[in-house]
Amino acid sequence: MSWPELERLVADAEASQEMRQTLRHCRSPQELLLAARQQGYRVTRIDLQNAWLEHQQCPEAAVHDALPGIAAWR
């Protein structure tokens, strides 16, 4: 599982306006995964699904806040 990679991606996106802009242009989970992998993050589809499930249980989760639009993918 690469959950720590997703956490690292979120932390880096919170710290970098350029990265946030790059990720905001993603229109699907596949685009987000590709962008993350091109930046060197080993994030998986399962990580995104788990983040979505966590958000459903705890809407104030940091992953959702850092990756706007994730809710629209469902």
Backbone as CSV, one residue per row, in Angstrom:
resi,resn,N_x,N_y,N_z,CA_x,CA_y,CA_z,C_x,C_y,C_z
1,MET,0.846,-1.184,0.000,0.000,0.000,0.000,0.881,1.233,0.000
2,SER,0.474,2.231,-0.698,1.273,3.442,-0.815,0.585,4.647,-0.175
3,TRP,-0.186,4.399,0.866,-0.864,5.490,1.569,0.109,6.583,2.000
4,PRO,1.307,6.239,2.509,2.257,7.300,2.870,2.630,8.174,1.665
5,GLU,2.620,7.602,0.484,2.901,8.402,-0.715,1.787,9.408,-0.973
6,LEU,0.546,9.003,-0.752,-0.573,9.925,-0.916,-0.480,11.040,0.120
7,GLU,-0.135,10.686,1.345,0.036,11.709,2.380,1.148,12.677,2.006
8,ARG,2.235,12.152,1.453,3.349,13.004,1.030,2.919,13.915,-0.122
9,LEU,2.152,13.366,-1.066,1.639,14.171,-2.179,0.773,15.311,-1.656
10,VAL,-0.106,15.002,-0.716,-0.984,16.027,-0.151,-0.157,17.098,0.558
11,ALA,0.794,16.686,1.370,1.636,17.656,2.092,2.403,18.537,1.114
12,ASP,2.939,17.939,0.075,3.688,18.715,-0.915,2.774,19.656,-1.694
13,ALA,1.558,19.193,-1.990,0.601,20.047,-2.698,0.174,21.224,-1.829
14,GLU,0.052,20.977,-0.530,-0.294,22.073,0.377,0.818,23.109,0.437
15,ALA,2.044,22.679,0.247,3.192,23.575,0.360,3.571,24.242,-0.961
16,SER,3.059,23.738,-2.077,3.483,24.240,-3.379,2.288,24.676,-4.225
17,GLN,2.219,25.956,-4.498,1.135,26.478,-5.330,1.220,25.891,-6.741
18,GLU,2.417,25.725,-7.257,2.588,25.161,-8.595,2.026,23.735,-8.672
19,MET,2.310,22.943,-7.646,1.796,21.567,-7.639,0.280,21.560,-7.519
20,ARG,-0.272,22.438,-6.685,-1.730,22.514,-6.552,-2.362,22.834,-7.895
21,GLN,-1.784,23.770,-8.621,-2.322,24.131,-9.931,-2.270,22.947,-10.887
22,THR,-1.184,22.218,-10.855,-1.053,21.034,-11.708,-2.132,20.018,-11.376
23,LEU,-2.330,19.751,-10.100,-3.302,18.746,-9.690,-4.734,19.209,-9.935
24,ARG,-4.985,20.495,-9.836,-6.340,21.010,-10.066,-6.768,20.859,-11.520
25,HIS,-5.824,20.748,-12.425,-6.148,20.559,-13.830,-6.582,19.127,-14.137
26,CYS,-6.389,18.219,-13.211,-6.767,16.818,-13.409,-8.290,16.709,-13.362
27,ARG,-8.850,16.040,-14.344,-10.305,15.920,-14.446,-10.816,14.523,-14.129
28,SER,-9.924,13.624,-13.779,-10.336,12.260,-13.445,-9.294,11.657,-12.512
29,PRO,-9.652,10.588,-11.844,-8.663,9.918,-10.993,-7.456,9.439,-11.798
30,GLN,-7.712,9.001,-13.020,-6.612,8.532,-13.864,-5.632,9.662,-14.173
31,GLU,-6.153,10.842,-14.466,-5.282,11.989,-14.722,-4.484,12.357,-13.478
32,LEU,-5.125,12.289,-12.317,-4.439,12.608,-11.071,-3.316,11.602,-10.813
33,LEU,-3.608,10.325,-11.007,-2.584,9.294,-10.809,-1.412,9.505,-11.762
34,LEU,-1.709,9.812,-13.022,-0.649,10.044,-13.996,0.196,11.259,-13.603
35,ALA,-0.455,12.350,-13.215,0.279,13.549,-12.807,1.143,13.263,-11.582
36,ALA,0.587,12.544,-10.618,1.343,12.215,-9.406,2.549,11.341,-9.751
37,ARG,2.340,10.361,-10.593,3.449,9.468,-10.972,4.518,10.214,-11.754
38,GLN,4.115,11.158,-12.585,5.099,11.952,-13.323,5.927,12.823,-12.388
39,GLN,5.370,13.131,-11.220,6.089,13.917,-10.220,6.890,13.028,-9.264
40,GLY,6.790,11.698,-9.452,7.576,10.783,-8.639,6.856,10.176,-7.449
41,TYR,5.539,10.328,-7.362,4.749,9.764,-6.265,4.167,8.432,-6.711
42,ARG,4.236,7.447,-5.854,3.728,6.117,-6.183,2.348,5.915,-5.571
43,VAL,1.415,6.715,-6.026,0.042,6.679,-5.546,-0.744,5.719,-6.434
44,THR,-1.672,4.974,-5.810,-2.459,4.008,-6.557,-3.943,4.372,-6.561
45,ARG,-4.665,3.717,-7.428,-6.116,3.883,-7.497,-6.745,3.514,-6.150
46,ILE,-6.226,2.497,-5.507,-6.741,2.063,-4.209,-6.541,3.160,-3.165
47,ASP,-5.413,3.860,-3.231,-5.175,4.969,-2.304,-6.258,6.033,-2.460
48,LEU,-6.590,6.361,-3.712,-7.620,7.369,-3.954,-8.979,6.879,-3.458
49,GLN,-9.276,5.600,-3.683,-10.539,5.050,-3.194,-10.600,5.096,-1.671
50,ASN,-9.505,4.721,-1.023,-9.472,4.754,0.441,-9.605,6.179,0.963
51,ALA,-8.988,7.136,0.280,-9.104,8.541,0.678,-10.553,9.003,0.546
52,TRP,-11.212,8.561,-0.515,-12.624,8.913,-0.713,-13.473,8.334,0.412
53,LEU,-13.237,7.066,0.743,-13.996,6.433,1.819,-13.759,7.135,3.154
54,GLU,-12.520,7.505,3.404,-12.198,8.224,4.635,-12.900,9.573,4.658
55,HIS,-12.938,10.227,3.526,-13.617,11.520,3.447,-15.109,11.367,3.748
56,GLN,-15.705,10.293,3.274,-17.124,10.066,3.532,-17.389,9.922,5.025
57,GLN,-16.432,9.349,5.745,-16.590,9.165,7.184,-16.184,10.408,7.965
58,CYS,-15.289,11.201,7.398,-14.746,12.381,8.076,-14.544,13.477,7.031
59,PRO,-15.585,14.240,6.701,-15.511,15.211,5.599,-14.409,16.255,5.716
60,GLU,-13.903,16.508,6.898,-12.854,17.515,7.028,-11.461,16.938,6.785
61,ALA,-11.366,15.748,6.235,-10.081,15.088,5.986,-9.192,15.953,5.094
62,ALA,-7.922,15.991,5.416,-6.962,16.826,4.688,-6.814,16.410,3.234
63,VAL,-6.941,15.134,2.933,-6.767,14.686,1.552,-7.793,15.360,0.658
64,HIS,-9.021,15.427,1.090,-10.064,16.046,0.279,-9.782,17.530,0.077
65,ASP,-9.365,18.201,1.135,-9.098,19.630,1.042,-7.943,19.929,0.101
66,ALA,-6.937,19.080,0.096,-5.759,19.333,-0.725,-5.977,18.954,-2.178
67,LEU,-6.902,18.065,-2.427,-7.153,17.606,-3.785,-8.593,17.906,-4.176
68,PRO,-8.912,19.180,-4.430,-10.267,19.552,-4.742,-10.739,18.838,-5.997
69,GLY,-11.995,18.514,-6.013,-12.573,17.838,-7.166,-12.647,16.337,-6.996
70,ILE,-12.027,15.789,-5.972,-12.053,14.340,-5.781,-13.474,13.844,-5.602
71,ALA,-14.339,14.652,-4.993,-15.729,14.236,-4.791,-16.469,14.116,-6.108
72,ALA,-16.104,14.893,-7.081,-16.779,14.865,-8.383,-16.469,13.598,-9.161
73,TRP,-15.477,12.853,-8.756,-15.084,11.656,-9.495,-15.972,10.474,-9.198
74,ARG,-16.797,10.558,-8.216,-17.670,9.437,-7.843,-18.995,9.556,-8.525
